[in-house]
Amino acid sequence: MSKIRTAFFCQSCGYESAKWNGKCPSCGQWNTFVEERVQKDTPAKQEWKTNDNPLARTQKIISLSEVQTIAEKRLLTPDNELNRVLGGGIVAGSLVLVGGEPGIGKSTLFLQNALQLKDVKTLYISGEESEQQIKMRADRIRASNEQFYLLTETSTQTIFQEIKKLQPQLVIVDSIQTLQSPFIESAPGSVSQIRETTAELQRFAKESNTPVFLIGHITKDGSIAGPKVLEHMVDTVLQFEGDQHYAYRILRTIKNRFGSTAELGIYEMTGTGLRQVTNPSEILISQRDDLLSGVAISATMEGMRPLLVEVQALVTQSVYGTPQRTATGFDLRRLQLLLAVLEKRGGFHFGVKDVFLNIAGGIRVEDPAIDLAVLCALLSSYEDNALPNKVCFAGEVGLSGEIRAVNRIEQRIAEAEKLGFDKIFISRYNKKGIDFSKFNIEVIAVGRVEEVYQQLF
Ligand SMILES: [Zn+2]
């Protein structure tokens, strides 16, 4: 029998210490150390060696020019959004972590994809739901697949025994927080368990060349529950985001060893599962005929994709002494900054007004190019004067009221044109070196907030 020892783990970053610490020396968080039982012996290596396993070769020094370029074989799923976010399909032997808040639809997304992969033997390991529950979910999606196998088990050793029998081509684990390795004494979901079970699955993925997806729940502060170390162990980290009250979901790449991290997939949650949204701009702009004050459209970029979003603002007389500021889908401090710019540079008295800002569709926009649309929506509501129809905006606003250049301006203009807009306001500094004659849309270049105001009101 090997000796059982305990160690203290930071629940935030996974830092291991022999004694308890008040403050984590690694990530600086307070009160994050929890004692966990660990076993000294590292588990015996699993036997996953197959003939085509590149890791089984004995390694020797080789000149880089001797290394043959082998085209990466990627498994394409029927879901183009997922393929794109992964950098062009699933890479053999890759370990992918998918994070998201509970109940947002992570299981639905992967169950749906697995059920649609008709020629791929897929093993779906569930530690969360029973076979009956998964069957019901599959019936709701209205999909069935002979090559789809289900295992409700949480012990990694049992899982590996079953994997050996089935020899799946793709493994999905729902969720990593429920798995338990018999080599580690602590409870499922603890730092040492998550780390050990992920390490075992990583070994399996690399040695058998089988892609493995790990579904993981996210804590309230937005990080993947358990340790950050998990993110270092996997090849790709995806995040599934959205508001439970809205239908739209965004799949974002946080880290990717096999592609860009600027990719993004958009889905709509329907009664029969998730639907890929191929033209997101159309759904994010509400359809209406009459003009309303306080509404402005922004040509933003989400990753590599242009996306037109609707900004809604409501400016009202403040009833209480302290005016309220509320922002949904937009950074509140950024809103306060833009209000200060309008107050100082434009002489608008927002100090006595309540201000509410909302990005339609329940999405969150980080792109600074949305500033100009936010500012125009605020002014439109302040003046109670609707902006002209078919006008959109793309520009960052600086502290002195200048409209600053933004990246990928041509893509933004092209998207606005495609969606039938007549005019787009951009920064004067974006004009350089761009041939606007190829666009049918009118491009209005502005330098300062005052100029925008004069043009619009
Ligand atoms: Zn820490």
Boltz pocket constraint, residues with backbone or C-beta under 6 A from the ligand:
constraints:
  - pocket:
      binder: B
      contacts: [[A, 10], [A, 11], [A, 12], [A, 13], [A, 14], [A, 15], [A, 24], [A, 25], [A, 26], [A, 27], [A, 28], [A, 29], [A, 32]]
      max_distance: 6.0
